[in-house]
Amino acid sequence: MRNPRVLLAKPGLDGHDRGIKVIAMALRDAGAEVVYLGLRRTVSEIVHAAIQDDVDVIGISVLSGAHLPLAVDLLQALDAESVGIPVAVGGTIPEADVAALRELGVAAVYPVGTGLHDVVEGVLALAARERVEP
């Protein structure tokens, strides 16, 4: 059995990536293989890389306030490719938007202030689930 494989990316125009790099290192320390795409990635790039690298979870970090439309676009793009990879969204997420993201189909939401241990445990739990292929 292979280690969990997690893709992390910063979609949109965000220019701050310190937090997602901390998450990447913590996931690696916990035994995950991490594919970090970096800043300003398009939804198409994220989906293509996720399929190409056969990842178990996609994690995006959004600080710009565009988390809802980016999540919609990402989930629709995954659906269009018939790929059931769970998506986790972290960053500056207002409490009122957590439920909205979950209703859209986001598997996990990690607002600013979520403990590092909680993020790592949650992402690894998502990765441990069997991938759902529609």
N, C-alpha and C positions, 0 to 999 in steps of 0.2 A: 504494500500500500504506500502510495507516495504522500509526501508532505502536502498540507493544504496549500493551494496556490491562489494568491490574492492580487488583483490588479488595483492599483491606486492611481488616481488622476485628479487634476485640477481643471475642470472644464470652464469655459467662459473666459472672462477677462481678469480673474483674480491674479494678483501678482505676489501674494504672500503664501509661502509654502513651508514654513517652519513646522507648523503643527502636523501636516501630513507626513513630513519626513520623520518626525518623532514617532508617529504611528507606524510607519514603515519599519523603522529600526526595532520597535517593540514587537511587531509581528515576526520579524526575522529572528529575534531573540527567543521567541516562543516556538520556533520551529517551522514557520510558514515560509514558503517561497514567495517573494514579493516582486511584482513587476510594477515599477513606478514610471509612469509616462511623463510626469512633469507638468509644467504650467501650460495654460491656454490650449488645452486639447479639445478638439471637437467631439461631439457625440459619436460621429462616424468613426473617428480614430479610436475612441475608447472601445466601441463595439468590435471593430475589426481586430484590435489587439487582444481583446478578451477571448474571441473565438480562436484566433491564431495561437495564443498561449494556453488554451484550454484551462482557463481559470475557474475556480470554484465560487468566487465572490468578486464583485466589483465594488470598490469604495471610492466615492467622490467627496471632495471637500469644497464647499462653496461658502465664501465670505461676502460675496457681492450682493446678496439678497435675491439672486436669480435661481434659488434652489428649486422652486416649484416648476417653472417652465423647463429647466434643465432635467429634472427628474422625469417629467412627462416625456420629453424628447428621447431620453435614454431608454426608458421603459418601452416606448413605442418602437424604437429602433431594434431593441432586443427581440420584441415580439415579431417584428417584420422578418427577422432572421430565424425565427422559431427556436430561439435559445432561451432557456429558463435559468439564467444565472441570477442569483439574488443580488440585489443592490442595497448598499448601505450609504447613507448620506450623513455627512458631518459638517460642522462649521457653525456659522452664525445663523441659527435656526430659531426663530421666535417660537415660544411655547405653543402658540395658536396654530402654527404650521406643522407641528409634529404629527398630529392626527391626520391632517390633510395629506401629508407625504405617505403615511401608512395606508390611507384609503386609496391612494394612487397605485399602490403595490410595492412601495419601498419596504424592504424586509427589516431594516433597522435604521434608527435615526439617533445621531449622537450630537446634541447641541454643545456649544461652547460650555466648558465646565464639567463635562462628563469625564470621569476618572479614566486614566490610561488603561488601568487593569480591566475596567468594565468594557472599554472599546475592544481591547484585544480578546477578551473572553467571548464577547458577543460576535465578533467577526469570525473567530475560530469555530464557534458553534454553528454559524451559518455555513461555513466551509465544510463542516462535518456532515451536514445534511446531504442526502443524495440529490444530485442535480436533477431538476425536473425538465424533461424535454417535452414540450407541447406536441 
